């Protein structure tokens, strides 16, 4: 189950979420099983977030400022197996 504090911050706004991430760089967000349907996540920094079982129907994916890939429920920055970021 998602950490209620993490989920509440993300629901406030992407700006508040990214600010919180900058202030807490060592925290790996726990969004397991979160209902993120319809959420605008295009600018959200979800690097390292545990997204296992999260529901994303209709949500926009991160990508412009926080490129990454989902692997085992986590988004990580870096190269994919195809050598692209």
C-alpha positions in Angstrom: 0.0 0.0 0.0 1.2 3.5 -0.9 2.6 5.7 1.8 -0.3 8.1 2.5 2.1 11.1 3.0 3.7 10.5 -0.4 0.4 10.1 -2.1 -1.0 13.3 -0.5 2.0 15.3 -1.7 1.7 14.0 -5.2 -2.1 14.8 -5.2 -1.4 18.4 -4.2 0.4 19.3 -7.4 3.4 18.2 -9.5 5.2 21.4 -8.4 4.8 20.5 -4.7 5.8 16.9 -5.4 9.0 18.0 -7.2 9.8 20.5 -4.5 9.4 17.7 -1.8 11.6 15.4 -3.9 14.4 18.1 -4.0 14.1 18.6 -0.3 14.2 14.8 0.4 16.6 13.3 -2.2 17.3 10.2 -0.1 13.6 9.2 0.2 12.4 6.6 -2.3 8.7 7.3 -2.7 6.3 4.5 -2.0 3.3 4.7 -4.4 2.6 0.9 -4.4 -1.0 0.3 -5.4 -1.8 4.0 -5.7 -4.8 5.0 -7.9 -3.2 7.5 -10.2 -5.8 7.3 -12.9 -6.1 10.5 -14.9 -3.2 12.1 -13.1 -0.9 14.5 -14.9 2.5 13.0 -14.2 4.3 14.4 -17.3 6.6 16.7 -15.2 6.7 14.7 -12.0 10.0 13.3 -10.8 9.2 9.7 -10.0 12.8 8.5 -10.1 13.2 5.6 -7.8 9.5 5.5 -6.8 8.0 2.1 -6.0 5.0 2.0 -8.4 4.2 -1.7 -8.1 0.5 -2.3 -8.6 -0.2 1.4 -9.2 -3.2 2.2 -11.5 -2.4 4.6 -14.3 -5.3 4.5 -16.7 -5.6 7.8 -18.4 -2.5 9.3 -16.6 0.2 11.1 -18.5 3.6 9.5 -18.1 6.8 11.2 -16.9 9.2 12.0 -19.5 10.0 15.6 -20.4 12.1 16.7 -17.4 12.5 13.3 -15.8 13.2 10.7 -18.5 13.2 7.2 -17.2 11.9 3.7 -17.6 9.8 1.5 -15.4 11.5 -1.6 -14.2 9.9 -3.9 -11.6 7.6 -1.1 -10.5 10.3 1.5 -10.2 11.2 4.4 -12.6 15.0 4.9 -13.0 17.1 7.3 -14.9 19.8 5.9 -17.2 20.2 3.7 -20.2 17.7 1.1 -21.2 18.9 -2.3 -22.5 18.6 -0.8 -26.0 21.1 1.9 -25.1 18.6 4.8 -25.1 17.7 7.0 -22.2 
